[in-house]
Amino acid sequence: MQRRNFLKNSTKGTAGLLATPLLASCSDSKKEKTIAGEQPILKPIVICTWDFHNASAKAWEVLEKGGNALDAVEQGVMIEEADTENQTVGFGGRPDRDGKVTLDACIMDKDGNCGAVLCMQNIAHPISVARKVMEETPHVMLAGKGAEQFAYEQGFVKTNLLTEKSKKEWVEWQKTSQYEPIINIENHDTIGMLAIDANGDISGACTTSGMAYKMSGRVGDSPIIGAGLFVDNEVGGATATGVGEEVVRTVGSFLIVELMRQGKSPQEACKEGVKRIIAKNKDKQDFQIGFIAINKKGETGGYCIQPGFTYRTYSKEGHANNPSDSFIKT
């Protein structure tokens, strides 16, 4: 029940007694109490896949200054897109088997608006192009050359994304051309990020260069709304990392949000999301999937198939790298 309705329906005498403590509870801008006995909402807060501490720190910087969740997740993941030492995201990402770096990203705001770019070349910040798709076009997704051309029209600069380091590794890979993603090694470690701002609004972003040495044109779950990322401002949000094909098959992030809608905690929902994938791969468990989620209260959770996945959280309670529980224990 909303506080205003509670006061309205109370007697005048009772309202007078309760007004002072109720109003005083609003003085902490970081928390918002709802019904008596419930845990206070933790806000603002940011959560992201893996130990991307610089990205989560940037997002927190935006939130701490009163910025909105959408700006926070965009600016947060841009840190990794620009980091040439991170060979799984953005500039410096490992190429496909033809030697071309192709990037995927999507973004989603508190109102359910979303935008994505798929298999885009020559643009260093696909997350920002995805936001432009959301805000400047009637579409949700743009792919390939169309996405690249749109980026130029929006003022983005053409950039050679293949660094010398990634090129040398690709040349070496061509000697065997074996394609076998290595669990928890930077081959497909997407950054997905979720944030709740001081207003209690949720947004999310997800960006990747995809699997190293993938087939030309391959797109995983990361830019697919509902698979790699999903946000419902009434419930929470979820995002994924790992072998994207398996996340797509279960519409993983949407599933987790719906499980939270039904009353599961973020941790319980992530665990169920992984179990759904395991159920479809009874004879194959030599791959990694990791989910993270946040609900409207600011509660977080993460779960994965293989040990080794971690996720970052940043709030007024601190900046932490959290080891994820896993389906396979050793």
N, C-alpha and C positions, 0 to 999 in steps of 0.2 A: 504494500500500500504506500502511495506517495506521501511524503511528510505533510504536504499542504492539505491533503484530504484528511489525514489523521487529525490535524489541528482543527479543520473545519467541522468535523463530526464530533469533536470533543465538547464537553460543557465549557462555558466561559471560565469557570473557576479552575478546571483542570488545565485548560489551555494556558492560563496565566502561569500556573505552576511549572508547566512543561516547556514553555517557550524558551526560557533562558538556556537550559541545558541542551535543548535540541539545536538551537542556533549556535551554541558554542561548539557543537560537534562538527559544524561546517568550517570551523576556522582552519583546520588542517587541509590545505589544498591538495595534499598527496593522497588523502583517503576520503571515502564517502561512505558513511554508514547507511544501511537501508533499514531493514526490520530489526528490532531489538533481538540480540542473541546471535545474529549473523556475523561472520567475519568481515572486517572492513575491506573495501576494495583497494587493492594495491595498484597505484598509478602515480606517475607514469612508470612504464616498464618496457624493456625490449628483450627479445629472445632471438637467437640465431643459431643455425646449424654450425657444428664444428667449433674449433677454438679461434674464431676470427675476432680477436679481442680489439683490434683497431676499428673494425667495422661496428661492433656493438658500442664501443666508446663514442664514436662519431654520432651514432643514432641517439645515444643518451644525451650527448651535448645539445642536440636539437631539442629533445624533450625537456631537459632541465631548464632551458631558456624559455619554455612555454610554447615551443613549436608543435605543429600537429604531427600525428602519427605517419601520415603519408610522406611528408618531407623527411621525417626521421628515417623511414625504411629506405627511401630512395638514396639519401645521402650516405646512409650506412653501407649499403651494398656497393655503392660507387667506389668506396675505398678499395674493395677487393677487385673490382673491375679495372682499376688503375694500377694495381700492384703486379708488376711483371714477374715477380718471384712466385706469385700464385698462378700455377699453370693449369688451373681448372676453371678459371673465370676471366672473362674480358681480355684485355690487352696482354699478350704473352701466353694465352691459352694454347694448349696442344691442338694441332690441326687434325683434320680428317685424314683418311688414308691417301688423299690426293695432295696433301700439303696445304690445304686451305683452312684457315681458322674461321669457323662459323659459330655465331653466338645466338643464344636463346634467352629470353627474359619475359617476365610478366609482373604486373603490379595490380593491386586491388585496394579500393578505398572503403571507407565506412558506409557508403551508400550502395555498395555493390557494383560500382563502376569499375571497369577493368580494361586493361590493354596489354597486348603482347606482341613481341616480334620473334620470328622463328627463322633459323638458318640464315642469319644476316651477317654479311661480311663488311669489313673495312670501317666499322664504327666502334669506337672504344667503350661507349657507355650505352649498351642496349637497354638498360633499365629506364634511362631517361627518354629513349625513343618510345619504349612501351608506354610511358606516361603520356607522351604526346599523342600516341594512337588513341589512348583513353580520352584525352581532353580535347583533341582537335579534329577527330574524325568520327563518323557514325559507326565505325567498325570496332571489333575487339582484337583481331589479329591481322598482322601483315607479315608476309613471308618473303624470304629471298631477296631478289633484285627490287621487288616492289617496296619492301621495308627499307632497303638501303636508299633508294631514290627518295622516299618520303623523308628519311633522315636528313638528306642533303637539303631538301626543300625547307626543312625546319631549322637549318643553320648548322647542323653537325658537320664536322670536318672529316674528310677521308683520311684514314690512318692505316698503315701497314701493321696488322696485328701480330704477324709472325716474327717473334724475336729470334735472335741468333741461337739462343739456348734451345728453344723449342724446335727450331729448324734442324739443329744438329741431332737432337734426339729422334726426330722423324726420319732423318737420313739413316741413322743407325737401325731404327725399327724396320726399315725397308729391306734390310738384309735377310730377315726371317719372315716378316709380315705376319707374325703370330698375333692373334687378337684374343687376349684373355685378360679382362679387367682384374686387377689385383685388389683384394679386399682391403679397405681403409688406407690404400696408398693413393696419392693424389692423381687419380685417373678420372674420377667422376664425382668429386666432392663439391657439389653445388653449394652456394650460399643461399639459404632461405631465411628471411627475417620477418618477424611479427612485432608490432608495437601497440601499446595503449598509451594515449596521451593524457594530459591533465583533465581533459573533458570526458575521459572514459571512452573515447572513440578508437576503433581498431583499424589498422591497415597492414598490408603485407607486401613483400617483394621477393622475387626469386630470380637468380641470374646464373648462367653457366656457359662454359664453352663446350659442354657435353663430353661424352666419352672420347678419350684420345684414340685417334686412328679409326674412328667410326666410318661407316659407308657414307659417301657423299650424299647429302640431303637428309641424313638421319636426324630426327628430332625426338627427344625424350619427353619426360613429364614436366620439366621445369617451366616451360612457357604455357602449359595447358592449365587453364583455370579449372579447378576441381580435382586435378591430379597433383601437380607439383605445388599448388597453392590454392587455398580457399579461405575467405573471410566472410563471416556473418556478424554484423555489429551487435546483434542481439544475443549472440551465443559465444563467439570466439573465433579463433583462426588456427590453421594448421599448414605446415609446409613439409617438404620431403627432400631427401637426398639419397643417392645410390643409383641402382640400376633402374632407370626411368621406365622401361617397358613394363616392369612388374607393377609400378605405381599406377600407370595408366590403366592397366587391366582391372584394377579394383577402384578406380577413381578415388585414390587414397585420402587426399586431403579433405575432400567433400565428405567422405565417409566418417572421418574423425570428427569433423564439426557436427555432423548429424548425430553421432554417438554422444557428444557433449550436450546436444539439444535434448537428448533423451535422459540426461541426468548423470552420465559418466563423467568422471574427472578427466582432465587432460591426460594424466598418466594412464588411466584405464582405457581411454579412447585410443591413444597411441599403441598400446599393447594389443588391443583388438585389431587395429589396422594392420599390424605386422602379422598377427595370427591368420588374418584373411589371406595374406600373400603366401604364407607358409602352406596353407591349405591347398592352394593352387599349384604348389611346387613340392609335393610330398617326396619326390625322388631327387630334388635338386635344392640344396641349401648352401651352395658354395658361392654366394653373392651377398652383397650388403644392401640393406634398406634401412634408413633411419627417418623417423618421424619426430617432429616437435609440435607442440600445441600450447595454446594459451586460451583461457576462458575469460568471460567478462569480469570476473572477480580479480583477475591478475594472477590466478593460479597457473602454473606451468607443468609440462611433462614432456618426457622423451622416451622412446623405445626403439630398439633396433634388432636386427637378426643376429649379427656377429658382435662379439665384444670389441670395444675400441672406439665406438662413436661417442662424441661428446657434444654438448651444446652450451652456448654462453647465455647468461642472463645478466641484466644490468637494471638496477632499481635503486631507490634510496637505501635499500638494505645491503647494497654492495654489488661488486662486479665479480662474477664467478664463472668458472668453467666446470660444467657438471657432467660427470661420467654417466652415460645412459645404461640402464638395465637392458639386458639382451635376451633373446629367445634361446640362443646357444650360449652356454655359460663358459666354455673353454675352447 
